[in-house]
Amino acid sequence: MTTIQTMSLFSHSASFLKTNADTKPPPRQLVEKASSSRCKLHRSQTGSRLKRCRQLHEVVVTLAKNKTDDDENHDSDDDSDDSDDAFIQQLLLNNNNDEKNKSRYDCHSLEDFLDRKKKLSKIDFNRRRFKVFSKFPNDNRLIFALSGELQTRNGFEGHTARFRQIPDFMYLTGISEPDYFLLSTCGPNEEDVKTVILCPRKTEQMKVWMGAGRSVQEIQETTMCDRCFYVDEIDDAMEYLNNNGSNSNSNSTEKNNDEGEETRSNNKGRRAFKIAHSKVVFVAPELDDVALKKRLQSNDAFVKSKTWGPSISANATSSNFRFDYVALPDKIARQRAIKTKEEIERIKRANDGSSDAHIAMWQFSKPNETYEFQLEAEFIAASTKRNLRELGYPCIVGSGKNAAILHYEENSALCKEKEIVLVDAGAECEGYTADITRCFPTDGKFTEDAKLLYNVVLDVQVDAIERYTNGALWADIARKAKLKTIEGLQKKLGVVNADADLNEALEAGISEVFLPHALGHYLGLQVHDVGPNSGTPLPVVLEVGNVITCEPGVYFVEALYEKALANEKQKKFLNRENIERFAKVGGVRIEDNIWVTERGPVNLTRCPKTVEDVEAACASA
């Protein structure tokens, strides 16, 4: 899935940002500071591009020289030990076995795939939360996270749009259902952090129509929280946290008999109100006062609460809370960028199922008979059969010239013979999505021009993936990918004139004419996942644990190349005849999901991608 972004000044800074291969890669704090500096420099409108690049280089070098406690405070994953080697080796072994199985490209049978579901490691949500919440002081602070809400479709009650959990809430709890809340204390020590989950109380009518759902005991077990309360017991939950998790008569829902009847304490003592006075509340997701109050005012339990009601009232002149809407989402984002082995397992599972689904499309396709939407349906069916029942984003299925539309979602055209079809599609596994793009020929064989164009993009991707290493500068990787793209356009397609200087063509913006998006982005609970570089899914410095897409492409977009051919600075580099020749192909993008490890890049995507392998997979239907 592409990130639309033209070349920024940071993409030109690679020649000034040299790293010593013998030195330790920069720690997280340096990444964050350099990231912040990047944003400030990018906004600057003064000085030459070259001068700003040198300024950026000086920022990074200065930060590297002045760092003192960064290594000590670096957020290393507790799971990152010697066992990582065995884990990586197993992933590589699985991929190698797939590659050897040339006679069966859909190498995961449904039975095999469903059996493997049992082997997914359990996520330690308690440890995950502590690593975030321990970054806050324990003096009069509270963590408050909200799940998503059901949305009605077309305004009809009971006809809800398909629900998708807020990623930050899913990250902290693993809960995929709506209308839950999380409350927690915070602090640097484990005993400082006590977490409760507020569960929606289902009415009898809801149970009749929607089922009873999970009990509070099941929620407590799966989320690994300290206690569960119903939302209408929020004051009990607040008192429980105020008592630092000690058992008192005033808290919780308890089982009253074998039939599971529930009783609630009516003790809403004054202490519960006192604990809220002037408390700083860190909120996720990132909202504002208006949005938060609107959400809580729609919930009777919060309105009637002695601790929360006065602060969210529409007529309130003062508040028991001071809300911070930035700090918590920011710290969650920084941690989400570093994937644990359990997260990698889920991204790999999503990739395996999505790869199978891509191949199923290729084998289903028949030129002049199959429509784009039928290919989309085949992908959804194949991934659903593998228990990947959610897509990470809408499928992009573009045949012929539609392949040059970056986020084409109409998916309505007939796939004609001698065309290639660009498919960008990925399914989710427990919220973690794959993001895979492949191009295949409708009739099983690439035309000569399509093969030439395809191999230009493949060469760029293979070269770029090798650079996905710990400590590598994203700007450096991106710049080299752009240069290699221009080189391919020149030497293999003749689109760029033979006498053109590659660096001059790059400076003139030729790469953006044919590759108008970023090389890749973070991937995880969102297709354009979050990271330390606030406001963008693009990395600055690659770190161990990152999962980043690698998705170069070449597209012949008429609006872009005609504009370039009319531009005095750009047209001297371009050959109109060859542009119009390859414009008939449309466009090509190849996208894999890359895990950055201490041993180097690990490709989590096993879907065939050489011309020979794609054609062989099509022929094996």
C-alpha positions as CSV (number, residue, x, y, z in Angstrom):
1,M,0.0,0.0,0.0
2,T,1.7,3.2,-1.2
3,T,2.4,6.2,0.9
4,I,1.9,9.2,-1.4
5,Q,4.8,11.5,-0.8
6,T,7.0,13.4,-3.2
7,M,10.7,13.7,-2.6
8,S,11.5,15.8,0.5
9,L,14.8,17.4,1.3
10,F,15.5,14.5,3.6
11,S,15.7,12.2,0.6
12,H,18.6,14.3,-0.7
13,S,20.6,14.2,2.5
14,A,22.0,10.7,2.2
15,S,25.4,11.8,0.8
16,F,25.9,13.9,4.0
17,L,24.7,11.2,6.4
18,K,27.5,8.6,6.5
19,T,27.5,6.0,9.2
20,N,30.6,4.0,10.3
21,A,30.0,0.3,9.9
22,D,32.0,-0.4,13.0
23,T,30.1,1.9,15.2
24,K,26.9,1.0,17.1
25,P,23.7,2.1,15.4
26,P,22.0,5.1,17.0
27,P,19.7,4.4,19.9
28,R,16.0,5.1,20.0
29,Q,16.4,8.5,21.6
30,L,18.7,9.6,18.8
31,V,16.2,8.4,16.2
32,E,13.5,10.5,17.9
33,K,15.6,13.6,18.2
34,A,16.7,13.3,14.6
35,S,13.1,12.7,13.6
36,S,12.0,15.9,15.3
37,S,14.8,17.8,13.7
38,R,13.9,16.5,10.4
39,C,10.4,17.9,10.7
40,K,11.7,21.3,11.7
41,L,14.2,21.4,8.8
42,H,11.5,20.2,6.4
43,R,9.3,23.2,7.3
44,S,12.1,25.6,6.8
45,Q,11.6,27.6,3.6
46,T,14.9,29.4,3.6
47,G,18.3,28.5,2.3
48,S,19.3,26.1,-0.4
49,R,18.4,22.4,-0.3
50,L,22.1,21.6,-0.1
51,K,22.6,23.8,2.9
52,R,19.6,22.3,4.7
53,C,21.0,18.8,4.1
54,R,24.3,19.8,5.6
55,Q,22.4,21.2,8.6
56,L,20.6,18.0,9.0
57,H,23.8,16.1,8.9
58,E,25.3,18.3,11.6
59,V,22.2,17.7,13.8
60,V,22.6,13.9,13.6
61,V,26.3,14.0,14.2
62,T,26.0,16.4,17.2
63,L,23.3,14.3,18.8
64,A,25.4,11.2,18.3
65,K,28.5,12.8,20.0
66,N,26.5,14.3,22.9
67,K,24.5,11.2,23.8
68,T,25.2,10.0,27.3
69,D,22.6,7.7,28.8
70,D,20.9,6.7,25.6
71,D,22.3,3.1,25.5
72,E,21.3,2.6,29.1
73,N,17.8,3.8,28.5
74,H,17.3,2.2,25.1
75,D,14.0,0.3,25.0
76,S,15.3,-3.2,24.2
77,D,12.7,-5.9,23.9
78,D,13.0,-8.4,26.7
79,D,12.4,-11.1,24.1
80,S,15.5,-10.1,22.1
81,D,17.9,-12.7,23.2
82,D,19.8,-15.7,21.8
83,S,16.5,-17.4,21.0
84,D,15.9,-14.8,18.3
85,D,18.4,-16.7,16.1
86,A,16.4,-19.9,16.2
87,F,13.2,-17.9,15.6
88,I,14.7,-16.2,12.5
89,Q,16.2,-19.5,11.3
90,Q,12.8,-21.1,11.4
91,L,11.2,-18.3,9.4
92,L,13.9,-18.5,6.8
93,L,13.6,-22.3,6.7
94,N,9.8,-22.0,6.1
95,N,10.5,-19.6,3.3
96,N,13.2,-21.8,1.8
97,N,10.9,-24.8,1.8
98,D,8.3,-22.7,0.0
99,E,10.8,-21.7,-2.6
100,K,11.8,-25.3,-3.2
101,N,8.2,-26.4,-3.7
102,K,8.0,-25.2,-7.3
103,S,5.4,-27.8,-8.3
104,R,2.9,-26.5,-5.8
105,Y,3.0,-22.7,-5.4
106,D,0.0,-22.7,-3.1
107,C,2.2,-24.6,-0.6
108,H,0.1,-24.1,2.5
109,S,-3.0,-26.4,2.3
110,L,-6.0,-25.2,4.2
111,E,-5.6,-28.0,6.7
112,D,-2.0,-27.1,7.3
113,F,-2.8,-23.4,7.7
114,L,-5.6,-23.9,10.2
115,D,-3.5,-26.3,12.2
116,R,-0.8,-23.7,12.5
117,K,-3.2,-21.3,14.1
118,K,-2.8,-23.2,17.4
119,K,0.9,-22.5,17.4
120,L,0.7,-18.7,17.6
121,S,2.5,-17.6,20.8
122,K,0.5,-15.8,23.4
123,I,1.0,-12.1,23.7
124,D,1.9,-10.9,27.2
125,F,-0.3,-7.8,27.4
126,N,0.6,-7.2,31.0
127,R,4.3,-6.8,30.1
128,R,3.4,-4.8,27.0
129,R,1.4,-2.3,29.1
130,F,4.1,-2.0,31.7
131,K,6.7,-1.1,29.2
132,V,4.5,1.9,28.1
133,F,3.0,2.9,31.5
134,S,6.4,2.7,33.3
135,K,7.5,5.7,31.3
136,F,5.1,8.0,33.3
137,P,5.7,9.1,36.9
138,N,3.5,7.6,39.6
139,D,2.5,10.8,41.3
140,N,-1.2,11.5,40.8
141,R,-1.3,10.2,37.2
142,L,-3.8,8.0,35.4
143,I,-3.9,6.2,32.1
144,F,-7.2,6.2,30.2
145,A,-7.7,4.3,26.9
146,L,-10.9,4.1,24.9
147,S,-12.0,1.4,22.5
148,G,-13.9,2.2,19.4
149,E,-17.7,2.5,19.1
150,L,-20.1,0.7,16.8
151,Q,-21.2,2.9,13.9
152,T,-24.6,2.5,12.3
153,R,-24.9,2.1,8.5
154,N,-27.2,4.5,6.8
155,G,-28.7,5.5,10.1
156,F,-30.6,2.3,10.7
157,E,-30.4,0.9,14.2
158,G,-29.2,-2.6,14.2
159,H,-27.5,-2.3,10.9
160,T,-23.9,-1.5,12.0
161,A,-20.9,-0.9,9.8
162,R,-18.2,-3.5,10.2
163,F,-16.3,-2.7,13.4
164,R,-12.5,-2.2,13.5
165,Q,-10.9,-1.7,16.9
166,I,-8.8,1.4,17.6
167,P,-5.2,0.1,17.1
168,D,-3.8,1.6,20.3
169,F,-6.5,0.0,22.4
170,M,-6.0,-3.4,20.6
171,Y,-2.3,-3.1,21.3
172,L,-2.8,-2.5,25.0
173,T,-5.5,-5.1,25.6
174,G,-6.0,-7.4,22.6
175,I,-9.8,-6.6,22.8
176,S,-11.4,-6.5,19.4
177,E,-14.9,-5.6,20.5
178,P,-16.4,-2.1,21.0
179,D,-17.3,-0.1,24.1
180,Y,-14.6,-1.1,26.5
181,F,-12.3,1.2,28.5
182,L,-9.0,0.8,30.2
183,L,-7.9,2.6,33.4
184,S,-4.5,2.2,34.9
185,T,-2.1,3.7,37.4
186,C,1.5,4.2,36.2
187,G,5.0,4.4,37.4
188,P,8.6,3.0,36.9
189,N,8.1,-0.1,39.1
190,E,5.8,-3.0,38.5
191,E,4.0,-2.5,41.7
192,D,3.1,1.0,40.6
193,V,1.1,-0.2,37.6
194,K,-2.4,-1.6,38.3
195,T,-4.8,-1.9,35.3
196,V,-8.5,-2.4,35.2
197,I,-10.8,-3.0,32.2
198,L,-14.2,-1.6,32.1
199,C,-16.6,-4.0,30.2
200,P,-20.0,-3.1,28.7
201,R,-22.9,-4.7,30.6
202,K,-25.1,-6.4,28.1
203,T,-28.8,-6.2,28.5
204,E,-31.0,-9.3,28.1
205,Q,-32.2,-8.0,24.8
206,M,-28.6,-7.7,23.5
207,K,-27.8,-11.2,24.7
208,V,-30.8,-12.5,22.7
209,W,-29.8,-10.8,19.5
210,M,-26.0,-10.8,19.8
211,G,-25.1,-13.5,22.3
212,A,-23.7,-13.2,25.8
213,G,-20.2,-12.6,24.6
214,R,-17.2,-13.1,26.8
215,S,-17.5,-12.9,30.6
216,V,-15.5,-10.4,32.7
217,Q,-13.5,-13.3,34.0
218,E,-12.5,-14.3,30.4
219,I,-11.7,-10.7,29.6
220,Q,-9.5,-10.5,32.7
221,E,-7.7,-13.7,31.7
222,T,-7.0,-12.8,28.1
223,T,-6.0,-9.1,28.7
224,M,-3.9,-10.1,31.8
225,C,-5.3,-7.1,33.7
226,D,-5.6,-6.9,37.5
227,R,-9.3,-6.6,37.6
228,C,-12.4,-6.2,35.4
229,F,-15.4,-4.1,36.2
230,Y,-18.5,-3.2,34.3
231,V,-18.6,0.3,32.9
232,D,-21.4,1.3,35.4
233,E,-19.0,0.4,38.2
234,I,-16.4,3.0,37.2
235,D,-16.4,4.6,40.7
236,D,-15.6,1.2,42.2
237,A,-12.8,0.8,39.7
238,M,-11.4,4.2,40.6
239,E,-11.4,3.4,44.3
240,Y,-9.7,0.1,43.5
241,L,-6.9,1.9,41.7
242,N,-6.7,4.5,44.5
243,N,-6.2,1.6,47.0
244,N,-3.3,0.4,44.7
245,G,-5.2,-2.7,43.8
246,S,-6.1,-3.9,47.3
247,N,-9.3,-5.8,47.8
248,S,-12.0,-3.9,49.5
249,N,-15.7,-4.4,49.9
250,S,-16.5,-1.5,47.6
251,N,-15.1,-2.9,44.4
252,S,-15.9,-5.3,41.6
253,T,-18.5,-7.5,40.1
254,E,-18.5,-11.0,41.7
255,K,-20.3,-14.2,41.0
256,N,-23.2,-14.7,43.5
257,N,-24.2,-18.2,42.7
258,D,-23.6,-21.1,40.3
259,E,-26.0,-19.7,37.8
260,G,-23.7,-16.6,37.5
261,E,-26.1,-14.0,38.9
262,E,-24.1,-10.8,39.5
263,T,-24.2,-8.4,42.4
264,R,-22.8,-4.9,42.6
265,S,-21.7,-3.0,45.6
266,N,-23.5,0.2,46.3
267,N,-20.7,1.6,48.3
268,K,-19.6,4.7,46.3
269,G,-17.7,6.3,49.2
270,R,-16.4,9.8,49.2
271,R,-12.8,8.5,48.8
272,A,-13.6,7.6,45.2
273,F,-14.4,11.2,44.5
274,K,-11.2,12.5,46.2
275,I,-8.8,10.5,44.1
276,A,-9.9,12.3,41.0
277,H,-9.0,15.8,42.3
278,S,-6.5,17.5,39.9
279,K,-5.4,14.2,38.5
280,V,-3.5,14.2,35.2
281,V,-5.0,11.7,32.8
282,F,-3.1,10.5,29.8
283,V,-5.6,9.6,27.1
284,A,-5.4,7.3,24.0
285,P,-6.3,7.6,21.2
286,E,-5.3,11.1,20.5
287,L,-8.5,13.2,21.0
288,D,-9.3,16.7,22.4
289,D,-11.5,18.0,25.1
290,V,-14.5,18.3,22.9
291,A,-14.2,14.9,21.3
292,L,-13.6,13.2,24.7
293,K,-16.5,14.8,26.5
294,K,-18.8,14.1,23.6
295,R,-17.8,10.4,23.7
296,L,-18.2,10.1,27.5
297,Q,-21.4,12.2,27.7
298,S,-23.1,9.5,25.5
299,N,-22.3,6.9,28.2
300,D,-24.7,7.0,31.2
301,A,-22.2,5.4,33.5
302,F,-19.7,8.3,33.1
303,V,-22.4,10.9,33.3
304,K,-23.6,9.5,36.7
305,S,-20.1,8.8,38.0
306,K,-19.1,10.7,41.1
307,T,-15.5,10.8,39.9
308,W,-16.1,11.5,36.2
309,G,-19.5,13.1,35.9
310,P,-18.5,16.6,37.2
311,S,-15.6,16.8,34.7
312,I,-17.5,15.8,31.6
313,S,-20.7,17.8,32.2
314,A,-21.6,20.3,29.5
315,N,-22.0,22.9,32.2
316,A,-18.8,22.2,34.0
317,T,-16.8,25.2,35.0
318,S,-13.9,23.2,36.4
319,S,-12.6,19.6,36.1
320,N,-11.3,17.0,38.4
321,F,-8.9,16.0,35.7
322,R,-6.3,17.6,33.5
323,F,-6.2,15.7,30.2
324,D,-3.1,15.0,28.2
325,Y,-3.9,13.8,24.7
326,V,-0.4,13.5,23.2
327,A,2.0,11.8,25.6
328,L,0.3,8.4,25.7
329,P,-0.3,7.9,22.0
330,D,3.3,9.1,21.4
331,K,4.8,6.5,23.7
332,I,2.6,3.7,22.4
333,A,3.6,4.6,18.8
334,R,7.3,4.5,19.7
335,Q,6.9,1.0,21.2
336,R,4.6,-0.3,18.4
337,A,7.4,0.4,15.9
338,I,9.6,-2.3,17.6
339,K,7.8,-5.6,16.9
340,T,8.1,-8.6,19.3
341,K,8.4,-12.1,18.1
342,E,4.7,-12.7,18.9
343,E,3.8,-9.8,16.6
344,I,6.2,-11.1,13.9
345,E,4.4,-14.4,14.0
346,R,1.1,-12.7,13.3
347,I,2.4,-10.6,10.5
348,K,4.1,-13.7,9.0
349,R,0.8,-15.6,9.3
350,A,-1.0,-12.7,7.5
351,N,1.6,-12.8,4.8
352,D,1.4,-16.5,4.3
353,G,-2.4,-16.5,3.9
354,S,-2.3,-13.3,1.7
355,S,0.4,-14.9,-0.5
356,D,-1.8,-17.9,-1.0
357,A,-4.7,-15.6,-1.8
358,H,-2.6,-13.7,-4.4
359,I,-1.7,-17.0,-6.1
360,A,-5.3,-18.1,-6.1
361,M,-6.2,-15.0,-8.0
362,W,-3.5,-15.6,-10.6
363,Q,-4.8,-19.2,-11.2
364,F,-8.4,-18.0,-11.3
365,S,-7.8,-15.3,-14.0
366,K,-8.9,-15.8,-17.6
367,P,-8.2,-13.1,-20.2
368,N,-11.3,-11.4,-21.7
369,E,-13.5,-13.2,-19.2
370,T,-12.5,-12.2,-15.7
371,Y,-13.3,-8.8,-14.2
372,E,-11.2,-7.0,-11.6
373,F,-13.9,-7.4,-8.9
374,Q,-13.9,-11.1,-9.5
375,L,-10.2,-11.2,-8.7
376,E,-10.9,-9.2,-5.6
377,A,-13.6,-11.7,-4.6
378,E,-11.2,-14.5,-5.1
379,F,-8.6,-12.9,-2.8
380,I,-11.2,-12.3,-0.1
381,A,-12.4,-15.9,-0.4
382,A,-9.0,-17.5,-0.3
383,S,-7.8,-15.4,2.7
384,T,-11.1,-16.0,4.6
385,K,-10.7,-19.8,4.1
386,R,-7.4,-19.5,5.9
387,N,-9.2,-17.8,8.9
388,L,-7.9,-14.4,7.9
389,R,-11.3,-12.8,7.9
390,E,-10.4,-9.1,7.8
391,L,-8.5,-7.1,5.2
392,G,-5.9,-4.6,6.2
393,Y,-7.2,-2.2,3.6
394,P,-9.5,-2.2,0.5
395,C,-8.1,-4.3,-2.4
396,I,-6.5,-2.6,-5.3
397,V,-7.0,-4.6,-8.5
398,G,-6.0,-2.7,-11.6
399,S,-5.5,-4.2,-15.0
400,G,-3.9,-2.5,-18.0
401,K,-3.7,1.2,-17.6
402,N,-5.5,1.0,-14.3
403,A,-2.3,-0.4,-12.9
404,A,-0.9,3.1,-13.1
405,I,-3.5,4.5,-10.7
406,L,-1.8,4.3,-7.3
407,H,-4.8,3.7,-5.1
408,Y,-7.3,2.4,-7.7
409,E,-10.3,0.8,-5.9
410,E,-13.0,0.9,-8.5
411,N,-12.0,-2.7,-9.5
412,S,-14.7,-2.9,-12.3
413,A,-12.8,-3.3,-15.6
414,L,-12.6,-6.5,-17.7
415,C,-9.1,-8.0,-17.6
416,K,-8.0,-8.3,-21.3
417,E,-5.4,-10.5,-22.9
418,K,-1.8,-9.4,-22.9
419,E,-2.4,-7.1,-19.9
420,I,-0.8,-7.3,-16.5
421,V,-2.9,-6.9,-13.4
422,L,-1.5,-5.0,-10.4
423,V,-3.0,-6.3,-7.1
424,D,-2.2,-4.6,-3.8
425,A,-4.0,-6.7,-1.1
426,G,-3.3,-7.9,2.4
427,A,-5.3,-9.8,5.0
428,E,-5.0,-9.5,8.8
429,C,-4.1,-12.0,11.5
430,E,-5.4,-10.8,14.9
431,G,-5.2,-7.2,13.8
432,Y,-1.8,-7.4,12.2
433,T,-1.9,-6.9,8.5
434,A,0.1,-8.0,5.5
435,D,0.7,-5.5,2.7
436,I,1.6,-7.3,-0.5
437,T,1.6,-6.1,-4.1
438,R,2.2,-8.3,-7.1
439,C,1.7,-8.0,-10.8
440,F,0.8,-10.9,-13.0
441,P,-0.1,-11.4,-16.7
442,T,-3.8,-12.1,-17.4
443,D,-3.0,-15.0,-19.8
444,G,0.0,-16.4,-17.8
445,K,2.8,-14.9,-19.9
446,F,4.3,-11.5,-19.7
447,T,4.7,-9.6,-22.9
448,E,8.3,-8.5,-23.7
449,D,7.6,-4.9,-22.8
450,A,5.8,-5.9,-19.5
451,K,8.7,-8.2,-18.7
452,L,11.3,-5.4,-19.2
453,L,9.3,-3.0,-17.0
454,Y,8.7,-5.6,-14.4
455,N,12.4,-6.4,-14.1
456,V,13.3,-2.8,-13.7
457,V,11.1,-2.6,-10.6
458,L,12.3,-6.0,-9.3
459,D,16.0,-5.0,-9.6
460,V,15.2,-1.9,-7.5
461,Q,13.4,-3.9,-4.8
462,V,16.1,-6.6,-4.5
463,D,18.8,-3.9,-4.1
464,A,16.7,-1.9,-1.6
465,I,15.8,-4.8,0.6
466,E,19.5,-5.6,1.1
467,R,19.9,-2.1,2.7
468,Y,17.1,-2.7,5.3
469,T,19.7,-3.1,8.1
470,N,19.9,-1.9,11.7
471,G,21.1,1.7,11.9
472,A,20.5,2.4,8.1
473,L,19.3,5.8,7.2
474,W,15.9,5.7,5.4
475,A,16.8,8.7,3.3
476,D,19.9,6.9,2.1
477,I,18.0,3.8,1.1
478,A,15.3,5.9,-0.6
479,R,17.7,8.0,-2.5
480,K,19.6,4.9,-3.9
481,A,16.3,3.3,-4.9
482,K,15.4,6.4,-6.8
483,L,18.8,6.5,-8.5
484,K,18.4,2.8,-9.5
485,T,14.9,3.4,-10.8
486,I,16.3,6.2,-13.1
487,E,19.1,3.9,-14.1
488,G,16.6,1.2,-15.1
489,L,14.5,3.7,-17.0
490,Q,17.6,4.7,-18.9
491,K,19.5,1.5,-19.6
492,K,16.6,-1.0,-19.9
493,L,13.6,1.0,-21.1
494,G,15.1,4.0,-22.9
495,V,12.6,6.3,-21.2
496,V,15.5,8.4,-19.8
497,N,17.9,9.5,-22.5
498,A,21.2,7.6,-22.7
499,D,23.3,10.7,-22.3
500,A,21.5,11.9,-19.2
501,D,23.5,12.1,-15.9
502,L,21.7,10.1,-13.3
503,N,22.3,12.5,-10.4
504,E,21.2,15.4,-12.5
505,A,18.1,13.6,-13.4
506,L,17.4,12.8,-9.8
507,E,17.8,16.5,-8.8
508,A,15.5,17.4,-11.6
509,G,12.8,15.2,-10.0
510,I,12.6,12.6,-12.8
511,S,12.1,9.7,-10.3
512,E,8.9,11.4,-9.0
513,V,7.5,11.4,-12.5
514,F,7.5,7.6,-12.5
515,L,7.7,6.8,-8.8
516,P,5.5,9.4,-7.0
517,H,5.3,7.7,-3.6
518,A,7.6,6.6,-0.8
519,L,9.7,3.5,-1.0
520,G,7.9,2.0,2.0
521,H,6.4,2.5,5.5
522,Y,6.0,1.0,8.9
523,L,3.6,-2.0,9.0
524,G,1.7,-3.6,11.9
525,L,-1.7,-3.0,13.4
526,Q,-2.2,-0.4,10.7
527,V,-1.2,-0.7,7.1
528,H,0.5,2.6,7.5
529,D,1.7,1.9,11.0
530,V,3.0,4.4,13.6
531,G,6.5,5.0,14.7
532,P,8.8,7.5,16.4
533,N,8.6,9.9,13.6
534,S,5.4,11.7,14.6
535,G,2.9,12.5,12.0
536,T,4.2,10.1,9.3
537,P,4.5,6.3,8.8
538,L,8.0,6.7,7.4
539,P,11.1,5.7,9.4
540,V,14.2,7.9,9.8
541,V,16.7,5.4,11.1
542,L,16.0,1.7,10.9
543,E,16.0,-0.3,14.1
544,V,15.9,-3.9,15.0
545,G,12.3,-5.0,15.3
546,N,11.0,-2.6,12.6
547,V,8.7,-4.1,10.0
548,I,8.8,-1.9,6.9
549,T,7.4,-2.5,3.4
550,C,9.6,-2.3,0.4
551,E,7.4,-1.2,-2.6
552,P,9.2,0.4,-5.5
553,G,7.2,0.9,-8.6
554,V,7.2,2.5,-12.1
555,Y,4.0,4.0,-13.3
556,F,3.2,5.8,-16.6
557,V,0.7,8.4,-15.4
558,E,-0.2,10.6,-18.3
559,A,-0.8,13.7,-16.1
560,L,2.7,13.3,-14.7
561,Y,4.8,12.5,-17.7
562,E,3.0,15.1,-19.9
563,K,3.7,17.7,-17.3
564,A,7.4,16.6,-17.2
565,L,7.6,16.7,-21.0
566,A,6.4,20.3,-21.0
567,N,8.8,21.3,-18.2
568,E,12.0,22.9,-19.5
569,K,14.2,21.4,-16.7
570,Q,12.8,17.8,-17.1
571,K,12.0,17.2,-20.7
572,K,15.7,17.1,-21.8
573,F,16.1,13.9,-19.8
574,L,13.0,12.1,-21.3
575,N,12.2,10.2,-24.5
576,R,8.6,10.6,-25.5
577,E,8.5,7.7,-27.9
578,N,9.6,5.2,-25.3
579,I,7.4,6.7,-22.6
580,E,4.3,6.2,-24.9
581,R,5.5,2.7,-25.7
582,F,5.6,1.5,-22.0
583,A,2.6,3.6,-21.1
584,K,0.6,0.8,-22.8
585,V,1.7,-1.6,-20.0
586,G,0.4,0.8,-17.3
587,G,2.5,0.4,-14.2
588,V,4.3,-2.1,-12.0
589,R,4.7,-2.2,-8.2
590,I,6.3,-5.1,-6.2
591,E,5.8,-5.0,-2.4
592,D,7.2,-7.2,0.3
593,N,7.2,-6.9,4.1
594,I,10.7,-6.7,5.6
595,W,11.6,-7.4,9.2
596,V,14.8,-5.6,10.4
597,T,16.9,-8.0,12.6
598,E,20.4,-8.1,14.0
599,R,21.3,-10.6,11.3
600,G,20.0,-8.4,8.5
601,P,16.7,-8.0,6.7
602,V,14.2,-11.0,6.8
603,N,11.5,-11.0,4.1
604,L,8.2,-12.1,5.6
605,T,6.5,-12.3,2.2
606,R,6.9,-15.6,0.3
607,C,4.7,-14.9,-2.7
608,P,6.6,-15.6,-6.0
609,K,7.9,-12.5,-7.7
610,T,10.4,-13.3,-10.4
611,V,9.0,-13.3,-13.9
612,E,9.7,-17.1,-14.2
613,D,8.1,-17.9,-10.8
614,V,5.0,-15.8,-11.4
615,E,4.5,-17.4,-14.8
616,A,5.0,-20.9,-13.3
617,A,2.5,-20.2,-10.6
618,C,-0.1,-19.1,-13.1
619,A,0.5,-22.2,-15.1
620,S,0.1,-24.5,-12.1
621,A,-3.6,-23.9,-11.9
